[in-house]
Amino acid sequence: MKAFPGARFNQGYGMTELSPAAAVLTNEDHADKTLLRSAARATAATEVRIVDEADTEVPRGTVGEVVVRGGNMMLGYWNRPRETTEALRGGWMHTGDAGCMDDRGYIYIVDRIKDMIVSGGENVYSAEVENALAKHPAVAACAVIGVPDEQWGERVHSVIVLKADHTTTPAELRTHTKTLIAGYKAPRSCEFVAALPQSPAGKILKRELRKPFWDGAGRSVN
């Protein structure tokens, strides 16, 4: 916004299954600095709720799954009835995104539901840990996943790509993240790799990162 002071900024939140917009953060919203971390607010053509595992709407400010309905919602996945039933249960598109909503109806995305780690009974959102790790001067890219742990059920594990000519250690990264987020969220283990696996669209493939840890377990959560 500083680089292009004459431009108008609009931000959309949605997915292909919603054709694709569910919510919009308008140019006027961008003028309110308290809203810059918000994904958006429902459009005039959509309804958005935050629900728990029983699809009951949760209080404002509580994290749950973002669900959407409206005339732009898909009819279903081609030849995939089971996936369609799961995604559209109750007549709402279940986005798979974890988020919360403030009293004005603005949505804040926290993580992907499947990327949430439950460690020692505490919910850890991988995106929060990744944001903290990314602030370390040696980190070029990172991903955080949950891996099996006998004591904690799941352990917060980080996969790090270092910047050229930079070095660090797992202990240093753990100490760094604990200055930014709660200690129980800091990675308990770490590995360094040359590159993170990505889809053609550039999304990090966390399923590929999880695979070596969960193969043979018959599940990908504890």
Helices and strands as residue ranges (DSSP letters): E 11-14, G 16-18, E 21-25, H 27-30, G 33-35, E 40-42, E 46-51, E 64-70, H 81-87, G 89-91, E 93-101, E 106-112, G 113-115, E 116-119, E 122-125, H 126-134, E 139-149, E 153-162, H 170-178, G 183-185, E 189-192, H 206-214
